[in-house]
């Protein structure tokens, strides 16, 4: 029975690790915007809870947009960029079964594995970064990207996630927009 328990736990950990390593990235855009006419951008407000992250967000976005041929200028770019970072605490309950106690099955008082179980509570931080692109001329939102990811206690790991998440956010950028 101990081997079955180890296999089950290993499989569960592998699945959780695989899904936890990818951020949820979503984008949307104004279908009437002509993205072919935008080539420069300027930064507006960047709101982060930690002031050190403002420059990190700008650097990640600048890197992603540079690969698309866009150029940053001090002010008056075709597009104005705003960014906001938010952090939330999330809670999860994990239940681990100490043994299988006779296998799967439904008992008169309920169902389950049998044996004893231990439930632990885990609190973790999830960070969400929202990046908005506005047409500078008419102040209209033309594109929004959002990435949510679990944050680590290690700054270096979070910086790598930021760079990766922003790159994924801009993978399909610029959208085709209107024709």
FENGIFEN-V113612 format. One record per helix or strand. SS is the DSSP state (@ for helix, = for strand). FROM is the first residue (numbers start at 1). TO is the last residue. If there is no record, write none. Layout:
# FENGIFEN-V113612
SS | FROM | TO
SS | FROM | TO
This chain:
# FENGIFEN-V113612
@ | 2 | 20
= | 24 | 29
@ | 35 | 37
= | 40 | 47
@ | 52 | 66
= | 71 | 72
= | 79 | 97
= | 106 | 107
= | 110 | 111
= | 117 | 135
= | 140 | 150
@ | 155 | 169
